[in-house]
Amino acid sequence: MITAIVSIIVRSDSIPEVARAVAGLDGVQTVYSVTGDVDLVAIVTVRRHDELARVIADAIGKVDGVLDTSTNIAFETYSAQDLGEGFSLGEPED
């Protein structure tokens, strides 16, 4: 699976509506309203790279109220749970 983190700049008067519309698109796992330089961050998961264009350019980019997007593709996944399990290998449990 390919995971992309899509930063989305939205018309300020339509953030909740855009967030709901983006969250309903195929391939979009989660949408966060955030502080900072962008308004929303969407987590997109697809099987192939060519599907990213369909989800991001053809779907997210065409949602009414979306002004701009920027996409980062994830190479590796790390989580606190994964790291904890890795460090506990070979250690007896309490």
N, C-alpha and C positions, 0 to 999 in steps of 0.2 A: 504494500500500500504506500501511496505517496501522500504526505501531509504538507499542506501549504498554509501559511499564516498570512491572511489578507488584511491589510490595513485599509480602512475605508474612510474617506472624507465625505461628509453628508451635509446637505442643506440643513442649517441649524433648526429650522422649524419642522423637520420631519424625521428626526433621529429614531423615535420609537417605531414609527411606521416602516421606515427602511429596515430597521433591525428585524422586525417581524417578517417582512417580505424576504429578506436574505436568509433568515433562519429556515424558511420553508422551502428553499431551493434544494434540489437533489445534489448531494455531495457536500453540503454544508452541515457540519456536525454541531457547531456551537457558534453563537454570536455574542460578543461582549461589548457593552458600552464602556468606554474607557476615558481616562483623562490624558492630556498630552496633545501631541500634534495631530492626532486623528480622532475620529468620533467613535468608530466601531472597529473591532477586530473579529474576523471570522476564521474559524478553523475548518479547512476544506480537506476532505480525504477522498482520494480517487485511486483507481487501480493503475492507470496509465497516464503518462505525461500529456498526451494529446487531449485527455479529458479535462485537464486544467483550463485550457482555452475555452472549452464549452461552459464550464462552471463560472470562471472568473470574467472573461471578456464578454461572452454571449449571454450570461445570466446576471451575475452580480453587477457588472458594469452598465447594464441596461435597466436596472431598477430605478424607478422615478425617485429623484432626490440624491442619487449617488453622483458626486462631483468628480471623484478621483479614487484610484486604488493603487496600492503598492503591494507586491507579493514577495514573500520569502518562502523558499522550499526547504523543509526540514531534511537534514541528512541523517541525524541520529536522534533517538528518543532516550531521554534520561528522566527518571522520576525518583522522588525520595524513597519510594517503596523498592524500586530496583536497586538503588545504591545500598539501602539497608540490608537487603537480602544478599547482595554481593559481599558485604563486609562480614556478614554472619556465617559465611560458609565454613564448615568445619568446627564451628563453636557449638558446644552443647547448649540446649535451650533450658531456661529456668523452669 
